[in-house]
Amino acid sequence: MDEEIYKKIEAYLCGYMTSEEQEQFELMMSKDMELKKEVNLANEINHHLNKESWLSLKGTKNKQARNDIEDYIKSNEATEIKSNISTAGKRYKKSQYSLRRRIFITSIAGIFTIVLLSAIFLNQNSSTTDLYSKYYTENDLPSIVKRGSQNEFLNNGIIAFKAKKYEKAITFFEDYLKENNDPLIYSYIGISYLELDKTKDALSSFDKLLHSVSLDKSKALWYKSLIYLRMNDKVELKKTLSSIISDSTNFNYNKAKELLLVID
């Protein structure tokens, strides 16, 4: 776009146009989507140069994401960025109709994009956490209490697991496995490692269940998908979910189909 168009954009946003000029310009925008995009971009930049409206969070529905973004905005880094943008805006305001205006818009757009992408990233992470909370339930874990009523290691492992003392739970479960062949215990060990943020160990545990002869071994695929979901590893998550839906008899077949639709 030439400089004359940028002058018109400036005049339109600042209210310098007459009613007739405004109508003509809006007619131009309705026929030229590129022009409309430029106007919207310039309007966003002007909006975010205003101290009272810095980084509006109305579009961020997730509460945790909003809190994270608000904390970032209050940080020294965000304050410095805002100060630099405001200073630049004042410096260029005197030469509104110069070619530098276009350069200024491009520079500010870059800064705005970085901040916006940070907000989106925070929102994505928060959404991933929400999805994990939605799809993970202890009810999916195999019931092993009745089978362990006579085994001290297994009983203590379950008690520790329920109390969220995951390191102790892992120790008890591993001691139990030294004397018993029970692949389903790997699901409890895997979740325990996951809660301790030891994702590599968690995946290894579920692989042991997956390669066992247990009738419930397909549960390992579901739990691996939850790990990748929590890790925000979309590539591996899709692969694992695709493996689940390849066989309708697999555990949580329908949930896997649903989750695939959600993440796409």
C-alpha positions in Angstrom: 0.0 0.0 0.0 1.2 3.5 -0.8 1.7 6.3 1.6 -1.5 8.0 0.7 -3.5 5.0 1.9 -1.7 5.1 5.3 -2.6 8.8 5.6 -6.2 7.9 5.1 -6.0 5.1 7.7 -4.5 7.6 10.1 -7.2 10.2 9.4 -10.0 7.6 9.7 -8.8 6.2 13.1 -8.1 9.7 14.5 -11.5 11.0 13.4 -10.1 13.6 11.0 -12.3 12.7 8.1 -15.6 14.4 7.2 -18.7 12.3 7.2 -18.6 11.9 3.4 -14.9 10.9 3.5 -15.6 8.4 6.2 -18.4 6.8 4.2 -16.2 6.6 1.1 -13.4 5.0 3.1 -15.6 2.5 4.8 -16.9 1.6 1.3 -13.3 1.0 0.2 -12.7 -1.3 3.2 -15.8 -3.3 2.4 -14.4 -4.0 -1.1 -10.7 -4.4 -0.1 -9.9 -7.0 2.6 -6.2 -6.1 2.7 -7.1 -2.5 3.5 -9.5 -3.7 6.2 -6.8 -5.8 7.7 -4.4 -2.8 7.7 -7.0 -0.7 9.4 -7.7 -3.3 12.0 -4.0 -3.8 12.7 -3.4 0.0 13.1 -6.5 0.2 15.4 -5.1 -2.7 17.6 -1.8 -0.9 17.8 -3.3 2.4 18.8 -5.5 0.5 21.3 -2.5 -1.2 22.9 -0.5 2.1 23.1 -3.2 3.3 25.5 -2.0 2.7 29.1 -5.5 1.9 30.3 -6.1 -0.8 27.8 -2.7 -2.5 27.6 -3.1 -6.1 26.5 -6.9 -6.6 26.9 -7.7 -10.0 28.3 -11.3 -10.2 27.3 -10.6 -12.8 24.7 -8.9 -15.1 27.2 -11.6 -17.3 28.7 -9.3 -19.6 30.7 -9.0 -18.2 34.3 -5.5 -19.6 34.9 -4.3 -18.3 31.6 -5.7 -14.8 32.5 -3.9 -14.9 35.8 -0.6 -16.0 34.2 -0.9 -13.2 31.6 -1.8 -10.6 34.2 1.2 -11.6 36.3 3.4 -11.2 33.2 2.0 -7.8 32.4 2.9 -6.6 36.0 6.5 -7.9 35.6 9.4 -5.6 34.9 9.9 -7.1 31.4 6.3 -6.3 30.3 6.5 -2.8 31.9 9.7 -2.0 30.0 8.1 -3.2 26.7 5.0 -1.1 27.4 7.2 1.9 28.2 9.3 1.5 25.0 6.1 1.3 22.9 4.6 4.4 24.6 7.8 6.4 24.1 8.0 5.4 20.5 4.4 6.3 20.0 4.9 9.8 21.4 8.1 10.3 19.3 6.3 9.4 16.0 3.0 11.2 16.8 4.4 14.5 15.4 5.0 13.0 12.0 1.8 11.1 11.5 1.8 11.4 7.8 5.4 10.5 7.1 6.7 7.3 5.6 8.1 6.5 9.0 4.6 5.8 10.2 4.5 2.6 8.2 7.8 1.5 9.6 6.5 2.3 13.1 3.4 0.3 12.6 5.4 -2.7 11.4 7.8 -2.5 14.4 5.0 -2.2 16.9 3.1 -5.0 15.2 6.1 -7.2 15.8 6.2 -6.4 19.5 2.5 -6.8 19.8 2.7 -10.2 18.0 5.3 -11.5 20.4 3.2 -10.5 23.5 0.1 -12.0 21.9 1.8 -15.3 21.1 3.0 -15.4 24.7 -0.6 -15.1 25.8 -1.7 -17.8 23.3 1.1 -20.1 24.5 0.0 -19.6 28.1 -3.6 -20.3 27.1 -2.6 -23.5 25.2 -0.7 -24.8 28.2 -3.6 -24.1 30.5 -6.0 -25.7 28.1 -3.8 -28.8 28.0 -4.0 -29.0 31.8 -7.7 -28.7 31.6 -8.0 -31.5 29.1 -5.8 -33.7 31.2 -7.9 -33.1 34.2 -11.0 -33.9 32.2 -9.8 -37.2 30.8 -7.8 -38.5 33.6 -9.7 -40.3 36.4 -8.5 -42.8 39.0 -11.7 -44.8 38.2 -10.0 -46.0 35.0 -7.2 -47.6 37.1 -7.7 -51.4 37.6 -9.2 -52.4 40.9 -6.5 -54.4 42.7 -7.6 -54.0 46.4 -9.4 -57.3 46.7 -6.6 -59.2 45.1 -4.1 -57.6 47.4 -5.9 -58.1 50.7 -3.2 -60.6 51.9 -0.2 -58.8 50.5 1.5 -56.1 52.7 3.5 -54.5 49.8 0.4 -54.2 47.6 -1.8 -52.9 50.4 0.8 -50.3 51.5 1.3 -49.3 47.9 -2.4 -48.6 47.4 -2.6 -46.7 50.7 0.4 -44.5 49.7 -1.0 -44.0 46.2 -4.4 -42.8 47.6 -2.5 -40.5 50.0 -0.6 -39.1 47.0 2.7 -40.3 48.5 3.9 -41.4 45.1 7.5 -42.2 45.9 6.5 -44.5 48.7 3.8 -46.0 46.5 6.4 -46.8 43.7 8.7 -48.5 46.2 5.9 -50.7 47.6 4.6 -51.6 44.2 8.1 -52.5 42.9 8.7 -54.7 45.9 5.4 -56.4 45.2 6.3 -57.1 41.6 9.5 -58.8 42.7 7.4 -61.7 44.0 4.3 -61.4 41.8 3.6 -61.3 38.1 0.9 -58.6 37.9 1.3 -56.3 34.9 -1.6 -54.0 35.9 0.5 -52.7 38.8 2.5 -50.9 36.1 -0.4 -48.6 35.6 -0.2 -47.4 39.2 3.6 -47.1 39.0 3.2 -45.1 35.7 0.7 -42.7 37.1 2.9 -42.2 40.2 5.9 -41.3 38.1 3.7 -38.9 36.1 2.6 -37.2 39.2 6.2 -36.8 40.2 6.9 -35.2 36.7 9.1 -38.2 35.7 7.5 -38.6 32.3 10.3 -40.9 30.9 9.8 -43.4 33.8 6.1 -43.1 33.4 6.2 -44.0 29.7 8.5 -46.9 30.4 6.1 -48.3 33.0 3.2 -48.2 30.6 5.3 -49.8 27.9 5.8 -52.7 30.2 2.0 -53.0 30.6 1.5 -52.6 26.8 3.9 -55.5 26.0 2.5 -57.8 28.6 -0.1 -60.6 28.1 -2.7 -58.8 30.2 -6.2 -58.5 28.8 -6.1 -54.9 29.9 -2.8 -54.0 28.1 -4.6 -51.5 25.8 -5.1 -49.3 28.9 -1.4 -48.5 28.5 -2.0 -46.7 25.2 -4.7 -44.5 26.9 -2.4 -43.6 29.8 0.5 -42.9 27.4 -1.8 -40.5 25.5 -2.5 -38.7 28.8 1.2 -38.4 29.4 1.7 -36.8 26.0 -1.3 -34.6 26.6 0.2 -33.4 29.9 3.6 -32.9 28.1 1.8 -30.9 25.4 3.5 -33.3 22.8 0.9 -33.1 20.1 2.8 -35.3 17.6 3.1 -38.3 20.0 -0.3 -37.7 21.4 -1.9 -38.0 17.9 0.2 -41.1 17.2 -1.0 -42.8 20.3 -4.6 -41.8 20.0 -4.5 -43.1 16.4 -3.3 -46.5 17.7 -6.2 -46.6 20.1 -8.9 -45.9 17.5 -7.3 -48.5 15.1 -9.2 -51.2 17.1 -12.6 -50.5 18.5 -12.0 -53.0 21.3 -9.2 -50.9 22.8 -9.7 -49.2 26.1 -11.4 -45.8 25.9 -11.8 -46.1 22.1 -14.6 -43.4 22.0 -12.8 -41.0 24.3 -9.7 -41.3 22.1 -11.8 -40.4 19.0 -13.2 -37.4 21.0 -9.8 -36.2 22.1 -8.4 -36.4 18.6 -11.2 -34.1 17.4 -10.5 -31.7 20.3 -6.8 -31.3 19.7 -7.1 -30.9 15.9 
